[in-house]
């Protein structure tokens, strides 16, 4: 249950962040919005890390360099989301983002990419993705 609640919180924050970034972008520019968002996220995460004091920052040497590109992907996410919201609106953007996420996670799960355990995807799960795609087509 805790995982579902955090997923809902994360989903809500992604939507709110996209709207906030779009507003920043309209005032300053899209890459400026990405820079501000990444910087404030870094500062907050650093403060929390220093307060909580769990984990081992020195273990960064063990982390696969590919996974450290998450910040790069964050900048691309922000740019893409802001640009999409400006062009097609919040609802369609978030719907398309969810479909893209589900489709990629489907591929990751069935192939076991990035060290995740391979999982079989069921017909009902595929139907769910198809229904979401149909929903976006209807929204459009």
N, CA, C and O atoms as CSV, one atom per row, in Angstrom:
chain,resi,resn,atom,element,x,y,z
A,1,UNK,N,N,0.825,-1.202,0.000
A,1,UNK,CA,C,0.000,0.000,0.000
A,1,UNK,C,C,0.864,1.259,0.000
A,1,UNK,O,O,0.555,2.243,-0.672
A,2,UNK,N,N,1.954,1.205,0.770
A,2,UNK,CA,C,2.856,2.357,0.839
A,2,UNK,C,C,3.422,2.690,-0.542
A,2,UNK,O,O,3.552,3.859,-0.902
A,3,UNK,N,N,3.758,1.646,-1.313
A,3,UNK,CA,C,4.289,1.854,-2.663
A,3,UNK,C,C,3.288,2.556,-3.569
A,3,UNK,O,O,3.657,3.439,-4.344
A,4,UNK,N,N,2.020,2.165,-3.471
A,4,UNK,CA,C,0.973,2.794,-4.284
A,4,UNK,C,C,0.830,4.262,-3.907
A,4,UNK,O,O,0.694,5.121,-4.777
A,5,UNK,N,N,0.861,4.545,-2.620
A,5,UNK,CA,C,0.727,5.940,-2.173
A,5,UNK,C,C,1.888,6.796,-2.681
A,5,UNK,O,O,1.682,7.930,-3.114
A,6,UNK,N,N,3.105,6.255,-2.629
A,6,UNK,CA,C,4.252,7.003,-3.145
A,6,UNK,C,C,4.152,7.169,-4.661
A,6,UNK,O,O,4.542,8.209,-5.192
A,7,UNK,N,N,3.640,6.165,-5.358
A,7,UNK,CA,C,3.456,6.277,-6.811
A,7,UNK,C,C,2.442,7.373,-7.135
A,7,UNK,O,O,2.642,8.145,-8.072
A,8,UNK,N,N,1.370,7.442,-6.375
A,8,UNK,CA,C,0.356,8.490,-6.583
A,8,UNK,C,C,0.964,9.862,-6.299
A,8,UNK,O,O,0.751,10.809,-7.056
A,9,UNK,N,N,1.718,9.963,-5.211
A,9,UNK,CA,C,2.382,11.234,-4.875
A,9,UNK,C,C,3.341,11.640,-5.994
A,9,UNK,O,O,3.361,12.797,-6.415
A,10,UNK,N,N,4.133,10.684,-6.470
A,10,UNK,CA,C,5.072,10.976,-7.558
A,10,UNK,C,C,4.363,11.410,-8.824
A,10,UNK,O,O,4.784,12.361,-9.482
A,11,UNK,N,N,3.285,10.713,-9.168
A,11,UNK,CA,C,2.518,11.075,-10.363
A,11,UNK,C,C,1.929,12.471,-10.265
A,11,UNK,O,O,1.947,13.233,-11.231
A,12,UNK,N,N,1.405,12.801,-9.083
A,12,UNK,CA,C,0.853,14.148,-8.883
A,12,UNK,C,C,1.953,15.196,-9.007
A,12,UNK,O,O,1.750,16.252,-9.607
A,13,UNK,N,N,3.114,14.901,-8.439
A,13,UNK,CA,C,4.217,15.867,-8.502
A,13,UNK,C,C,4.744,16.030,-9.921
A,13,UNK,O,O,5.130,17.133,-10.307
A,14,UNK,N,N,4.768,14.957,-10.705
A,14,UNK,CA,C,5.198,15.065,-12.106
A,14,UNK,C,C,4.280,16.026,-12.855
A,14,UNK,O,O,4.741,16.875,-13.618
A,15,UNK,N,N,2.977,15.881,-12.627
A,15,UNK,CA,C,2.020,16.754,-13.301
A,15,UNK,C,C,2.201,18.199,-12.858
A,15,UNK,O,O,2.261,19.105,-13.690
A,16,UNK,N,N,2.287,18.416,-11.542
A,16,UNK,CA,C,2.446,19.786,-11.026
A,16,UNK,C,C,3.769,20.399,-11.462
A,16,UNK,O,O,3.841,21.591,-11.761
A,17,UNK,N,N,4.814,19.578,-11.496
A,17,UNK,CA,C,6.118,20.074,-11.946
A,17,UNK,C,C,6.045,20.493,-13.407
A,17,UNK,O,O,6.602,21.524,-13.785
A,18,UNK,N,N,5.367,19.707,-14.228
A,18,UNK,CA,C,5.233,20.053,-15.643
A,18,UNK,C,C,4.533,21.381,-15.831
A,18,UNK,O,O,4.942,22.191,-16.664
A,19,UNK,N,N,3.484,21.611,-15.065
A,19,UNK,CA,C,2.754,22.882,-15.158
A,19,UNK,C,C,3.631,24.034,-14.690
A,19,UNK,O,O,3.690,25.079,-15.338
A,20,UNK,N,N,4.318,23.841,-13.556
A,20,UNK,CA,C,5.209,24.897,-13.036
A,20,UNK,C,C,6.331,25.198,-14.025
A,20,UNK,O,O,6.651,26.360,-14.275
A,21,UNK,N,N,6.925,24.151,-14.584
A,21,UNK,CA,C,8.010,24.347,-15.547
A,21,UNK,C,C,7.530,25.068,-16.797
A,21,UNK,O,O,8.264,25.867,-17.378
A,22,UNK,N,N,6.302,24.788,-17.210
A,22,UNK,CA,C,5.749,25.473,-18.377
A,22,UNK,C,C,5.603,26.960,-18.096
A,22,UNK,O,O,5.888,27.789,-18.959
A,23,UNK,N,N,5.163,27.296,-16.896
A,23,UNK,CA,C,5.034,28.711,-16.531
A,23,UNK,C,C,6.413,29.390,-16.476
A,23,UNK,O,O,6.580,30.509,-16.962
A,24,UNK,N,N,7.392,28.704,-15.881
A,24,UNK,CA,C,8.756,29.253,-15.837
A,24,UNK,C,C,9.270,29.437,-17.266
A,24,UNK,O,O,9.880,30.457,-17.587
A,25,UNK,N,N,9.019,28.448,-18.112
A,25,UNK,CA,C,9.481,28.482,-19.493
A,25,UNK,C,C,8.904,29.663,-20.255
A,25,UNK,O,O,9.600,30.297,-21.047
A,26,UNK,N,N,7.636,29.958,-20.018
A,26,UNK,CA,C,7.010,31.082,-20.714
A,26,UNK,C,C,7.622,32.414,-20.291
A,26,UNK,O,O,7.664,33.363,-21.075
A,27,UNK,N,N,8.097,32.480,-19.046
A,27,UNK,CA,C,8.714,33.721,-18.564
A,27,UNK,C,C,10.192,33.820,-18.915
A,27,UNK,O,O,10.689,34.905,-19.216
A,28,UNK,N,N,10.904,32.677,-18.879
A,28,UNK,CA,C,12.358,32.723,-18.999
A,28,UNK,C,C,12.926,31.938,-20.173
A,28,UNK,O,O,13.931,32.340,-20.760
A,29,UNK,N,N,12.296,30.830,-20.517
A,29,UNK,CA,C,12.827,29.933,-21.537
A,29,UNK,C,C,12.804,28.500,-21.034
A,29,UNK,O,O,12.820,28.256,-19.827
A,30,UNK,N,N,12.767,27.558,-21.958
A,30,UNK,CA,C,12.616,26.157,-21.597
A,30,UNK,C,C,13.848,25.593,-20.911
A,30,UNK,O,O,13.730,24.911,-19.893
A,31,UNK,N,N,15.028,25.867,-21.452
A,31,UNK,CA,C,16.239,25.330,-20.809
A,31,UNK,C,C,16.490,26.001,-19.471
A,31,UNK,O,O,17.063,25.385,-18.572
A,32,UNK,N,N,16.070,27.261,-19.321
A,32,UNK,CA,C,16.185,27.921,-18.023
A,32,UNK,C,C,15.281,27.231,-17.003
A,32,UNK,O,O,15.656,27.049,-15.844
A,33,UNK,N,N,14.085,26.850,-17.453
A,33,UNK,CA,C,13.167,26.116,-16.564
A,33,UNK,C,C,13.792,24.784,-16.147
A,33,UNK,O,O,13.714,24.392,-14.983
A,34,UNK,N,N,14.408,24.097,-17.097
A,34,UNK,CA,C,15.059,22.821,-16.778
A,34,UNK,C,C,16.193,23.030,-15.781
A,34,UNK,O,O,16.346,22.254,-14.838
A,35,UNK,N,N,16.989,24.084,-15.991
A,35,UNK,CA,C,18.117,24.355,-15.092
A,35,UNK,C,C,17.638,24.700,-13.686
A,35,UNK,O,O,18.191,24.214,-12.700
A,36,UNK,N,N,16.620,25.531,-13.598
A,36,UNK,CA,C,16.095,25.911,-12.285
A,36,UNK,C,C,15.523,24.695,-11.571
A,36,UNK,O,O,15.776,24.495,-10.383
A,37,UNK,N,N,14.761,23.891,-12.282
A,37,UNK,CA,C,14.152,22.708,-11.675
A,37,UNK,C,C,15.219,21.720,-11.206
A,37,UNK,O,O,15.144,21.204,-10.091
A,38,UNK,N,N,16.204,21.460,-12.051
A,38,UNK,CA,C,17.269,20.529,-11.668
A,38,UNK,C,C,18.059,21.065,-10.471
A,38,UNK,O,O,18.426,20.306,-9.574
A,39,UNK,N,N,18.317,22.370,-10.462
A,39,UNK,CA,C,19.084,22.966,-9.362
A,39,UNK,C,C,18.312,22.913,-8.050
A,39,UNK,O,O,18.858,22.518,-7.020
A,40,UNK,N,N,17.038,23.310,-8.087
A,40,UNK,CA,C,16.263,23.270,-6.839
A,40,UNK,C,C,16.086,21.829,-6.363
A,40,UNK,O,O,16.121,21.567,-5.161
A,41,UNK,N,N,15.898,20.898,-7.290
A,41,UNK,CA,C,15.803,19.487,-6.912
A,41,UNK,C,C,17.089,18.999,-6.264
A,41,UNK,O,O,17.052,18.272,-5.272
A,42,UNK,N,N,18.223,19.396,-6.823
A,42,UNK,CA,C,19.522,19.017,-6.254
A,42,UNK,C,C,19.685,19.575,-4.844
A,42,UNK,O,O,20.090,18.857,-3.930
A,43,UNK,N,N,19.371,20.847,-4.673
A,43,UNK,CA,C,19.535,21.483,-3.354
A,43,UNK,C,C,18.646,20.809,-2.307
A,43,UNK,O,O,19.105,20.508,-1.205
A,44,UNK,N,N,17.388,20.574,-2.644
A,44,UNK,CA,C,16.473,19.931,-1.695
A,44,UNK,C,C,16.937,18.517,-1.371
A,44,UNK,O,O,16.951,18.118,-0.207
A,45,UNK,N,N,17.321,17.747,-2.410
A,45,UNK,CA,C,17.803,16.380,-2.177
A,45,UNK,C,C,19.062,16.392,-1.309
A,45,UNK,O,O,19.221,15.535,-0.440
A,46,UNK,N,N,19.950,17.349,-1.535
A,46,UNK,CA,C,21.172,17.456,-0.736
A,46,UNK,C,C,20.845,17.760,0.722
A,46,UNK,O,O,21.423,17.157,1.627
A,47,UNK,N,N,19.930,18.682,0.952
A,47,UNK,CA,C,19.526,19.017,2.327
A,47,UNK,C,C,18.918,17.794,3.010
A,47,UNK,O,O,19.260,17.489,4.153
A,48,UNK,N,N,18.029,17.100,2.327
A,48,UNK,CA,C,17.410,15.901,2.908
A,48,UNK,C,C,18.474,14.838,3.186
A,48,UNK,O,O,18.467,14.202,4.240
A,49,UNK,N,N,19.386,14.653,2.233
A,49,UNK,CA,C,20.454,13.673,2.420
A,49,UNK,C,C,21.286,13.988,3.661
A,49,UNK,O,O,21.622,13.093,4.437
A,50,UNK,N,N,21.614,15.262,3.839
A,50,UNK,CA,C,22.421,15.654,4.998
A,50,UNK,C,C,21.648,15.497,6.309
A,50,UNK,O,O,22.244,15.198,7.344
A,51,UNK,N,N,20.346,15.692,6.274
A,51,UNK,CA,C,19.521,15.547,7.485
A,51,UNK,C,C,19.267,14.083,7.833
A,51,UNK,O,O,19.321,13.701,9.002
A,52,UNK,N,N,18.995,13.274,6.828
A,52,UNK,CA,C,18.634,11.874,7.067
A,52,UNK,C,C,19.870,11.033,7.371
A,52,UNK,O,O,19.833,10.147,8.224
A,53,UNK,N,N,20.940,11.312,6.683
A,53,UNK,CA,C,22.224,10.625,6.879
A,53,UNK,C,C,22.121,9.103,6.760
A,53,UNK,O,O,22.686,8.369,7.571
A,54,UNK,N,N,21.409,8.647,5.760
A,54,UNK,CA,C,21.393,7.212,5.492
A,54,UNK,C,C,22.038,6.966,4.146
A,54,UNK,O,O,22.148,7.879,3.328
A,55,UNK,N,N,22.454,5.769,3.919
A,55,UNK,CA,C,23.135,5.454,2.675
A,55,UNK,C,C,24.616,5.783,2.767
A,55,UNK,O,O,25.103,6.220,3.810
A,56,UNK,N,N,25.321,5.570,1.675
A,56,UNK,CA,C,26.763,5.769,1.650
A,56,UNK,C,C,27.134,6.465,0.354
A,56,UNK,O,O,27.243,5.823,-0.691
A,57,UNK,N,N,27.328,7.770,0.415
A,57,UNK,CA,C,27.650,8.536,-0.780
A,57,UNK,C,C,28.976,8.098,-1.382
A,57,UNK,O,O,29.181,8.224,-2.589
A,58,UNK,N,N,29.878,7.583,-0.552
A,58,UNK,CA,C,31.170,7.107,-1.043
A,58,UNK,C,C,31.049,5.896,-1.948
A,58,UNK,O,O,31.982,5.579,-2.686
A,59,UNK,N,N,29.915,5.217,-1.904
A,59,UNK,CA,C,29.703,4.024,-2.731
A,59,UNK,C,C,29.402,4.381,-4.185
A,59,UNK,O,O,29.078,3.503,-4.984
A,60,UNK,N,N,29.508,5.663,-4.531
A,60,UNK,CA,C,29.237,6.082,-5.911
A,60,UNK,C,C,30.160,5.374,-6.899
A,60,UNK,O,O,29.833,5.229,-8.076
A,61,UNK,N,N,31.310,4.940,-6.408
A,61,UNK,CA,C,32.257,4.225,-7.278
A,61,UNK,C,C,31.678,2.903,-7.768
A,61,UNK,O,O,32.090,2.393,-8.810
A,62,UNK,N,N,30.730,2.349,-7.028
A,62,UNK,CA,C,30.108,1.073,-7.394
A,62,UNK,C,C,28.985,1.242,-8.421
A,62,UNK,O,O,28.541,0.267,-9.027
A,63,UNK,N,N,28.537,2.459,-8.608
A,63,UNK,CA,C,27.394,2.712,-9.481
A,63,UNK,C,C,27.840,2.681,-10.935
A,63,UNK,O,O,28.834,3.304,-11.307
A,64,UNK,N,N,27.098,1.954,-11.742
A,64,UNK,CA,C,27.359,1.886,-13.181
A,64,UNK,C,C,27.229,3.307,-13.752
A,64,UNK,O,O,26.204,3.955,-13.540
A,65,UNK,N,N,28.250,3.805,-14.472
A,65,UNK,CA,C,28.189,5.164,-15.015
A,65,UNK,C,C,26.950,5.432,-15.873
A,65,UNK,O,O,26.493,6.574,-15.946
A,66,UNK,N,N,26.406,4.420,-16.514
A,66,UNK,CA,C,25.191,4.586,-17.304
A,66,UNK,C,C,24.058,5.148,-16.451
A,66,UNK,O,O,23.282,5.981,-16.918
A,67,UNK,N,N,23.961,4.696,-15.208
A,67,UNK,CA,C,22.855,5.115,-14.351
A,67,UNK,C,C,23.034,6.536,-13.810
A,67,UNK,O,O,22.074,7.146,-13.339
A,68,UNK,N,N,24.229,7.051,-13.875
A,68,UNK,CA,C,24.473,8.424,-13.409
A,68,UNK,C,C,23.950,9.427,-14.430
A,68,UNK,O,O,23.897,10.624,-14.145
A,69,UNK,N,N,23.569,8.964,-15.599
A,69,UNK,CA,C,23.011,9.855,-16.616
A,69,UNK,C,C,21.560,10.242,-16.306
A,69,UNK,O,O,20.913,10.903,-17.118
A,70,UNK,N,N,21.051,9.841,-15.152
A,70,UNK,CA,C,19.683,10.186,-14.771
A,70,UNK,C,C,19.427,11.688,-14.793
A,70,UNK,O,O,18.341,12.127,-15.172
A,71,UNK,N,N,20.416,12.476,-14.391
A,71,UNK,CA,C,20.269,13.936,-14.419
A,71,UNK,C,C,20.120,14.454,-15.840
A,71,UNK,O,O,19.323,15.355,-16.101
A,72,UNK,N,N,20.888,13.883,-16.752
A,72,UNK,CA,C,20.769,14.239,-18.171
A,72,UNK,C,C,19.359,13.930,-18.652
A,72,UNK,O,O,18.729,14.736,-19.336
A,73,UNK,N,N,18.877,12.751,-18.281
A,73,UNK,CA,C,17.524,12.373,-18.691
A,73,UNK,C,C,16.497,13.306,-18.061
A,73,UNK,O,O,15.481,13.623,-18.680
A,74,UNK,N,N,16.756,13.744,-16.838
A,74,UNK,CA,C,15.847,14.690,-16.178
A,74,UNK,C,C,15.722,15.981,-16.968
A,74,UNK,O,O,14.624,16.515,-17.118
A,75,UNK,N,N,16.839,16.484,-17.475
A,75,UNK,CA,C,16.807,17.713,-18.271
A,75,UNK,C,C,16.008,17.502,-19.559
A,75,UNK,O,O,15.233,18.368,-19.965
A,76,UNK,N,N,16.201,16.350,-20.193
A,76,UNK,CA,C,15.456,16.046,-21.417
A,76,UNK,C,C,13.969,15.887,-21.112
A,76,UNK,O,O,13.120,16.330,-21.886
A,77,UNK,N,N,13.660,15.251,-19.982
A,77,UNK,CA,C,12.264,15.086,-19.569
A,77,UNK,C,C,11.601,16.446,-19.412
A,77,UNK,O,O,10.506,16.673,-19.926
A,78,UNK,N,N,12.262,17.339,-18.706
A,78,UNK,CA,C,11.684,18.658,-18.452
A,78,UNK,C,C,11.478,19.405,-19.766
A,78,UNK,O,O,10.404,19.956,-20.005
A,79,UNK,N,N,12.499,19.424,-20.615
A,79,UNK,CA,C,12.377,20.116,-21.900
A,79,UNK,C,C,11.225,19.537,-22.722
A,79,UNK,O,O,10.398,20.276,-23.256
A,80,UNK,N,N,11.183,18.212,-22.816
A,80,UNK,CA,C,10.151,17.552,-23.624
A,80,UNK,C,C,8.758,17.805,-23.070
A,80,UNK,O,O,7.831,18.110,-23.820
A,81,UNK,N,N,8.615,17.679,-21.762
A,81,UNK,CA,C,7.302,17.866,-21.142
A,81,UNK,C,C,6.803,19.299,-21.301
A,81,UNK,O,O,5.642,19.524,-21.640
A,82,UNK,N,N,7.682,20.262,-21.055
A,82,UNK,CA,C,7.301,21.668,-21.202
A,82,UNK,C,C,6.890,21.966,-22.643
A,82,UNK,O,O,5.862,22.599,-22.885
A,83,UNK,N,N,7.694,21.509,-23.591
A,83,UNK,CA,C,7.386,21.749,-24.995
A,83,UNK,C,C,6.060,21.095,-25.380
A,83,UNK,O,O,5.251,21.696,-26.087
A,84,UNK,N,N,5.839,19.869,-24.917
A,84,UNK,CA,C,4.580,19.173,-25.225
A,84,UNK,C,C,3.385,19.880,-24.605
A,84,UNK,O,O,2.360,20.047,-25.266
A,85,UNK,N,N,3.498,20.300,-23.346
A,85,UNK,CA,C,2.380,21.001,-22.688
A,85,UNK,C,C,2.034,22.271,-23.457
A,85,UNK,O,O,0.857,22.588,-23.635
A,86,UNK,N,N,3.050,23.001,-23.914
A,86,UNK,CA,C,2.797,24.230,-24.664
A,86,UNK,C,C,2.100,23.945,-25.993
A,86,UNK,O,O,1.315,24.764,-26.472
A,87,UNK,N,N,2.384,22.791,-26.586
A,87,UNK,CA,C,1.842,22.491,-27.908
A,87,UNK,C,C,0.516,21.730,-27.875
A,87,UNK,O,O,-0.356,21.974,-28.709
A,88,UNK,N,N,0.353,20.799,-26.908
A,88,UNK,CA,C,-0.850,19.951,-26.928
A,88,UNK,C,C,-1.656,19.967,-25.626
A,88,UNK,O,O,-2.699,19.319,-25.540
A,89,UNK,N,N,-1.184,20.698,-24.615
A,89,UNK,CA,C,-1.927,20.791,-23.362
A,89,UNK,C,C,-1.496,19.749,-22.338
A,89,UNK,O,O,-0.796,18.789,-22.660
A,90,UNK,N,N,-1.931,19.961,-21.095
A,90,UNK,CA,C,-1.494,19.123,-19.975
A,90,UNK,C,C,-2.065,17.706,-20.071
A,90,UNK,O,O,-1.327,16.731,-19.921
A,91,UNK,N,N,-3.357,17.587,-20.316
A,91,UNK,CA,C,-3.999,16.266,-20.292
A,91,UNK,C,C,-3.416,15.328,-21.331
A,91,UNK,O,O,-3.068,14.190,-21.017
A,92,UNK,N,N,-3.306,15.792,-22.556
A,92,UNK,CA,C,-2.768,14.950,-23.616
A,92,UNK,C,C,-1.288,14.648,-23.379
A,92,UNK,O,O,-0.830,13.536,-23.642
A,93,UNK,N,N,-0.549,15.624,-22.888
A,93,UNK,CA,C,0.876,15.406,-22.604
A,93,UNK,C,C,1.063,14.321,-21.558
A,93,UNK,O,O,1.832,13.384,-21.768
A,94,UNK,N,N,0.373,14.437,-20.440
A,94,UNK,CA,C,0.538,13.454,-19.371
A,94,UNK,C,C,0.060,12.081,-19.834
A,94,UNK,O,O,0.662,11.066,-19.483
A,95,UNK,N,N,-1.006,12.040,-20.613
A,95,UNK,CA,C,-1.490,10.757,-21.151
A,95,UNK,C,C,-0.429,10.110,-22.037
A,95,UNK,O,O,-0.148,8.919,-21.905
A,96,UNK,N,N,0.154,10.886,-22.928
A,96,UNK,CA,C,1.192,10.357,-23.820
A,96,UNK,C,C,2.434,9.936,-23.024
A,96,UNK,O,O,3.062,8.923,-23.332
A,97,UNK,N,N,2.780,10.720,-22.001
A,97,UNK,CA,C,3.922,10.360,-21.150
A,97,UNK,C,C,3.681,9.014,-20.469
A,97,UNK,O,O,4.573,8.167,-20.428
A,98,UNK,N,N,2.493,8.822,-19.946
A,98,UNK,CA,C,2.179,7.560,-19.275
A,98,UNK,C,C,2.267,6.380,-20.232
A,98,UNK,O,O,2.780,5.320,-19.875
A,99,UNK,N,N,1.768,6.565,-21.442
A,99,UNK,CA,C,1.839,5.488,-22.432
A,99,UNK,C,C,3.294,5.185,-22.780
A,99,UNK,O,O,3.682,4.021,-22.883
A,100,UNK,N,N,4.090,6.223,-22.959
A,100,UNK,CA,C,5.511,6.022,-23.256
A,100,UNK,C,C,6.199,5.287,-22.102
A,100,UNK,O,O,6.993,4.375,-22.330
A,101,UNK,N,N,5.895,5.684,-20.872
A,101,UNK,CA,C,6.481,5.020,-19.709
A,101,UNK,C,C,6.063,3.556,-19.652
A,101,UNK,O,O,6.903,2.674,-19.468
A,102,UNK,N,N,4.778,3.299,-19.808
A,102,UNK,CA,C,4.294,1.917,-19.743
A,102,UNK,C,C,4.879,1.063,-20.860
A,102,UNK,O,O,5.238,-0.092,-20.636
A,103,UNK,N,N,4.976,1.616,-22.044
A,103,UNK,CA,C,5.517,0.851,-23.173
A,103,UNK,C,C,6.982,0.509,-22.947
A,103,UNK,O,O,7.399,-0.623,-23.194
A,104,UNK,N,N,7.758,1.467,-22.484
A,104,UNK,CA,C,9.177,1.199,-22.231
A,104,UNK,C,C,9.348,0.240,-21.060
A,104,UNK,O,O,10.192,-0.654,-21.114
A,105,UNK,N,N,8.565,0.413,-20.012
A,105,UNK,CA,C,8.691,-0.510,-18.876
A,105,UNK,C,C,8.273,-1.922,-19.277
A,105,UNK,O,O,8.808,-2.900,-18.755
A,106,UNK,N,N,7.334,-2.031,-20.187
A,106,UNK,CA,C,6.947,-3.338,-20.727
A,106,UNK,C,C,8.165,-3.996,-21.381
A,106,UNK,O,O,8.463,-5.161,-21.118
A,107,UNK,N,N,8.859,-3.248,-22.227
A,107,UNK,CA,C,10.049,-3.790,-22.888
A,107,UNK,C,C,11.149,-4.141,-21.889
A,107,UNK,O,O,11.824,-5.161,-22.027
A,108,UNK,N,N,11.320,-3.289,-20.890
A,108,UNK,CA,C,12.338,-3.547,-19.861
A,108,UNK,C,C,11.989,-4.820,-19.097
A,108,UNK,O,O,12.854,-5.664,-18.865
A,109,UNK,N,N,10.726,-4.958,-18.706
A,109,UNK,CA,C,10.304,-6.137,-17.951
A,109,UNK,C,C,10.466,-7.434,-18.736
A,109,UNK,O,O,10.999,-8.410,-18.208
A,110,UNK,N,N,10.017,-7.456,-19.982
A,110,UNK,CA,C,10.066,-8.721,-20.724
A,110,UNK,C,C,11.480,-9.097,-21.158
A,110,UNK,O,O,11.767,-10.270,-21.394
A,111,UNK,N,N,12.369,-8.098,-21.264
A,111,UNK,CA,C,13.743,-8.375,-21.689
A,111,UNK,C,C,14.740,-8.417,-20.545
A,111,UNK,O,O,15.876,-8.855,-20.730
A,112,UNK,N,N,14.331,-7.965,-19.357
A,112,UNK,CA,C,15.245,-7.958,-18.221
A,112,UNK,C,C,16.371,-6.948,-18.359
A,112,UNK,O,O,17.461,-7.140,-17.821
A,113,UNK,N,N,16.100,-5.876,-19.083
A,113,UNK,CA,C,17.133,-4.847,-19.258
A,113,UNK,C,C,17.456,-4.158,-17.941
A,113,UNK,O,O,16.644,-4.168,-17.016
A,114,UNK,N,N,18.625,-3.569,-17.855
A,114,UNK,CA,C,19.085,-2.779,-16.709
A,114,UNK,C,C,19.113,-3.593,-15.421
A,114,UNK,O,O,19.007,-3.038,-14.327
A,115,UNK,N,N,19.253,-4.895,-15.552
A,115,UNK,CA,C,19.388,-5.743,-14.377
A,115,UNK,C,C,18.087,-6.077,-13.663
A,115,UNK,O,O,18.122,-6.674,-12.587
A,116,UNK,N,N,16.945,-5.710,-14.225
A,116,UNK,CA,C,15.685,-6.072,-13.572
A,116,UNK,C,C,15.350,-7.524,-13.901
A,116,UNK,O,O,15.762,-8.053,-14.933
A,117,UNK,N,N,14.607,-8.145,-13.018
A,117,UNK,CA,C,14.198,-9.520,-13.225
A,117,UNK,C,C,13.207,-9.573,-14.393
A,117,UNK,O,O,12.267,-8.781,-14.457
A,118,UNK,N,N,13.433,-10.520,-15.318
A,118,UNK,CA,C,12.502,-10.673,-16.441
A,118,UNK,C,C,11.136,-11.069,-15.908
A,118,UNK,O,O,11.017,-11.921,-15.027
A,119,UNK,N,N,10.110,-10.438,-16.455
A,119,UNK,CA,C,8.739,-10.745,-16.057
A,119,UNK,C,C,7.908,-10.971,-17.305
A,119,UNK,O,O,8.110,-10.337,-18.340
A,120,UNK,N,N,6.973,-11.891,-17.175
A,120,UNK,CA,C,6.035,-12.096,-18.275
A,120,UNK,C,C,4.906,-11.088,-18.117
A,120,UNK,O,O,4.435,-10.819,-17.012
A,121,UNK,N,N,4.495,-10.549,-19.229
A,121,UNK,CA,C,3.383,-9.605,-19.230
A,121,UNK,C,C,2.142,-10.358,-19.692
A,121,UNK,O,O,2.187,-11.131,-20.649
A,122,UNK,N,N,1.052,-10.123,-19.006
A,122,UNK,CA,C,-0.180,-10.851,-19.314
A,122,UNK,C,C,-1.012,-10.103,-20.351
A,122,UNK,O,O,-0.810,-8.914,-20.598
A,123,UNK,N,N,-1.931,-10.815,-20.937
A,123,UNK,CA,C,-2.852,-10.228,-21.923
A,123,UNK,C,C,-3.638,-9.058,-21.306
A,123,UNK,O,O,-3.759,-8.014,-21.947
A,124,UNK,N,N,-4.171,-9.197,-20.088
A,124,UNK,CA,C,-4.882,-8.047,-19.514
A,124,UNK,C,C,-4.006,-6.796,-19.384
A,124,UNK,O,O,-4.493,-5.679,-19.556
A,125,UNK,N,N,-2.716,-6.980,-19.082
A,125,UNK,CA,C,-1.822,-5.824,-18.995
A,125,UNK,C,C,-1.642,-5.185,-20.363
A,125,UNK,O,O,-1.652,-3.960,-20.480
A,126,UNK,N,N,-1.478,-6.003,-21.399
A,126,UNK,CA,C,-1.365,-5.468,-22.757
A,126,UNK,C,C,-2.647,-4.759,-23.171
A,126,UNK,O,O,-2.603,-3.707,-23.810
A,127,UNK,N,N,-3.784,-5.335,-22.806
A,127,UNK,CA,C,-5.066,-4.690,-23.112
A,127,UNK,C,C,-5.169,-3.339,-22.405
A,127,UNK,O,O,-5.715,-2.386,-22.960
A,128,UNK,N,N,-4.645,-3.260,-21.184
A,128,UNK,CA,C,-4.652,-1.989,-20.450
A,128,UNK,C,C,-3.868,-0.916,-21.180
A,128,UNK,O,O,-4.325,0.221,-21.297
A,129,UNK,N,N,-2.684,-1.273,-21.676
A,129,UNK,CA,C,-1.877,-0.320,-22.447
A,129,UNK,C,C,-2.618,0.080,-23.723
A,129,UNK,O,O,-2.649,1.257,-24.083
A,130,UNK,N,N,-3.209,-0.894,-24.400
A,130,UNK,CA,C,-3.954,-0.607,-25.627
A,130,UNK,C,C,-5.128,0.328,-25.345
A,130,UNK,O,O,-5.406,1.232,-26.132
A,131,UNK,N,N,-5.808,0.115,-24.233
A,131,UNK,CA,C,-6.935,0.983,-23.867
A,131,UNK,C,C,-6.452,2.408,-23.583
A,131,UNK,O,O,-7.135,3.377,-23.915
A,132,UNK,N,N,-5.267,2.530,-22.963
A,132,UNK,CA,C,-4.724,3.869,-22.720
A,132,UNK,C,C,-4.402,4.566,-24.040
A,132,UNK,O,O,-4.680,5.754,-24.204
A,133,UNK,N,N,-3.821,3.829,-24.971
A,133,UNK,CA,C,-3.509,4.402,-26.285
A,133,UNK,C,C,-4.796,4.850,-26.971
A,133,UNK,O,O,-4.859,5.940,-27.541
A,134,UNK,N,N,-5.808,4.012,-26.913
A,134,UNK,CA,C,-7.106,4.366,-27.489
A,134,UNK,C,C,-7.667,5.619,-26.808
A,134,UNK,O,O,-8.239,6.484,-27.472
A,135,UNK,N,N,-7.504,5.714,-25.497
A,135,UNK,CA,C,-7.961,6.906,-24.773
A,135,UNK,C,C,-7.278,8.178,-25.247
A,135,UNK,O,O,-7.925,9.218,-25.371
A,136,UNK,N,N,-5.977,8.108,-25.514
A,136,UNK,CA,C,-5.257,9.280,-26.014
A,136,UNK,C,C,-5.743,9.642,-27.408
A,136,UNK,O,O,-5.891,10.819,-27.737
A,137,UNK,N,N,-5.989,8.632,-28.217
A,137,UNK,CA,C,-6.511,8.905,-29.568
A,137,UNK,C,C,-7.857,9.596,-29.458
A,137,UNK,O,O,-8.127,10.535,-30.207
A,138,UNK,N,N,-8.715,9.150,-28.534
A,138,UNK,CA,C,-10.013,9.784,-28.331
A,138,UNK,C,C,-9.853,11.203,-27.806
A,138,UNK,O,O,-10.565,12.108,-28.241
A,139,UNK,N,N,-8.918,11.409,-26.867
A,139,UNK,CA,C,-8.654,12.760,-26.341
A,139,UNK,C,C,-8.202,13.707,-27.438
A,139,UNK,O,O,-8.582,14.878,-27.464
A,140,UNK,N,N,-7.393,13.189,-28.334
A,140,UNK,CA,C,-6.824,14.013,-29.409
A,140,UNK,C,C,-7.927,14.454,-30.346
A,140,UNK,O,O,-7.664,15.158,-31.321
